């Protein structure tokens, strides 16, 4: 069973927009803060946005003013709306609980979704 399923990544031109979706297993969704991360080629994974179970949000400096995180509790889904995309936004985007899920004593990640910003 996949506990974290990311989708919505695509090839987009600079200045474009995308909506990413993160479907979380019901048992892990409620009462958990959910983070969006990204990992660019050759770089470490970094957190870009966070939303608590109460709806409070926080963003990395690189995402502020351009990205919006939203959670739909009825659908166990967290969205990342990305506007004014830049070349540096190219990365595989992942979501996870905070702290990250651990399944069978190992940290668990979904497959991610690829965002490519290119002219």
N, C-alpha and C positions, 0 to 999 in steps of 0.2 A: 504494500500500500504506500502510495506517495503522500507524504504529509505536507509537503510544500511544492506547489506547482506554479512556476512563473511563466508568464506568456505576454505577448504584445510587442516583443522586440522586432525591429525592422531596420531597413536601410532608409535613411532620411537625409535630406539636404540640410546644410547649416541654416539655422533660423526656424526649422520645422518643429513639429510637436509629435509627441507619442503618448499613449496611455499604456502603462504596464499594469498587469494584474498579478496578484499573488493569492492563490487559493490555499487555505490552511485547513488541515484536518480540524474538525469541530472541537475535539478534545484538547487541542493545543491553542485554539484561537481565543476563546473567551478569557478574560482577566489577564491576558498577556500583552505586553508591549511588543509591537512588530516593527522591525527595522528593514529598510531597503539598503543593500550594499551594492557595490560594483567593483569589478576587477578588470582593469585595463591590461593589455598585453605587457608583460614584463614588470608589472607593478603589483603591490600588495592590495588585498581587498580592503576597501574603505567603506565606512557607513556614510550614506548620503541623506537619509531621512529616517525619522522615528515617529511613531504614533503610539500613545499609551491606550489602555483599554478605556480610559475616560475621554479620549479624543485630543489630548494635548500633543502638540507636534514640536519637532526640533529638526533643524536642517544643518548640514555641513555648509561652510561658507560658500563652497562652489555651487551649491544648489539653491541657496536663498534667493528668493525673488523670481526664480525660474521654475522650480519644482514644487508640486503640492502633493502631499500624502493624504489619503482619505481611507477610512475603513467603513465597510458595509457589514455591520454585525449580523444582519439577517442572512447574508450570503457567505459569512466566514472568509471574506475577501478584503484585501488591502490593495489600493490602487496607488500608482505613482504617475501623476500627470506632469509631463516634462515639456516645457516650452522653451523657445529661443535656444534650441540645441546647438551645441558647439562641437568642433572636432574632438576636443578633449573629453566629451561625454561618451565617446566610443568605448564600450566595455561590455562585459557580460554582467547583467544585473541579477542579483539574488535577493531573496527575502528570508527572514528568519525571525524567530522569537528572540526576546532579550531576557536572559542570556540565550545563546543558540541552543536549539534542540539537541538532546543527547539520546540516542537510541542504542541500546545494548552497549552502553558505556562509551560510545563514540559520538563525536559531534556529527550532526546530520545536516546536509545541505541538499537543496533541490538541484535540478539540472541547469537552472538559470535561463535567462533569455538575452539574446545578443542584440545590442543596439549599435548600429554603425552609422556614424554621421560622416557623410562624404558628398562632395560635389559631383 
